[in-house]
Amino acid sequence: MPMPMRIDRRTGFIIPSQADSRDRPASGGKNMYVRMTTLSFHLEKYDEGVRVFDQSVVPAARAQKGFRAIYLLADRRGGRCVALTFWDDEAAALANEENRYYQEQLVKLLPYYASPPVREGFEVVVESR
């Protein structure tokens, strides 16, 4: 089911709305879960956006219940990044949307966006290390 969205009045960017617990699967999301957010930064603000992510978003993610890991993948030439956050399960990922953590992190990066962020979620079904 698509994530509900709203337009932020101050910026015009679409920001994901608070998660709806009715959308949770009957299984309760027992497997590790990854939230993938694609970010497009203005090229002249790219380095600053990455710095804010590293110094502010990463510590906030570590403080969330069910957090496992965070990665930021970069395409410097295109100004794009893919943020991957790993959670114990889907319920943990949805809980931090309900407590507004996720939305607060997106707002920290508003001055750097060239286009609205895109959020997707995935269940981890195969893992090898």
Secondary structure as the mmCIF struct_conf table of DSSP 4:
data_model
#
loop_
_struct_conf.conf_type_id
_struct_conf.id
_struct_conf.beg_label_comp_id
_struct_conf.beg_label_asym_id
_struct_conf.beg_label_seq_id
_struct_conf.end_label_comp_id
_struct_conf.end_label_asym_id
_struct_conf.end_label_seq_id
HELX_LH_PP_P HELX_LH_PP_P1 PRO A 2 PRO A 4
STRN STRN1 MET A 5 ILE A 7
TURN_TY1_P TURN_TY1_P1 ARG A 9 THR A 11
STRN STRN2 ILE A 14 PRO A 16
HELX_LH_PP_P HELX_LH_PP_P2 SER A 17 ALA A 19
HELX_RH_3T_P HELX_RH_3T_P1 SER A 21 ASP A 23
BEND BEND1 ARG A 24 ARG A 24
TURN_TY1_P TURN_TY1_P2 ALA A 26 SER A 27
BEND BEND2 ASN A 31 ASN A 31
STRN STRN3 TYR A 33 PHE A 41
HELX_RH_3T_P HELX_RH_3T_P2 LEU A 43 LYS A 45
HELX_RH_AL_P HELX_RH_AL_P1 TYR A 46 VAL A 52
HELX_RH_PI_P HELX_RH_PI_P1 PHE A 53 VAL A 57
HELX_RH_AL_P HELX_RH_AL_P2 VAL A 58 ARG A 62
TURN_TY1_P TURN_TY1_P3 ALA A 63 ALA A 63
BEND BEND3 GLN A 64 GLN A 64
TURN_TY1_P TURN_TY1_P4 LYS A 65 GLY A 66
STRN STRN4 PHE A 67 ASP A 75
TURN_TY1_P TURN_TY1_P5 ARG A 76 GLY A 79
STRN STRN5 ARG A 80 TRP A 87
BEND BEND4 ASP A 88 ASP A 89
HELX_RH_AL_P HELX_RH_AL_P3 GLU A 90 GLU A 98
TURN_TY1_P TURN_TY1_P6 ASN A 99 ARG A 100
HELX_RH_AL_P HELX_RH_AL_P4 TYR A 101 LYS A 108
TURN_TY1_P TURN_TY1_P7 LEU A 109 LEU A 109
HELX_RH_3T_P HELX_RH_3T_P3 LEU A 110 TYR A 112
STRN STRN6 TYR A 113 GLU A 123
#
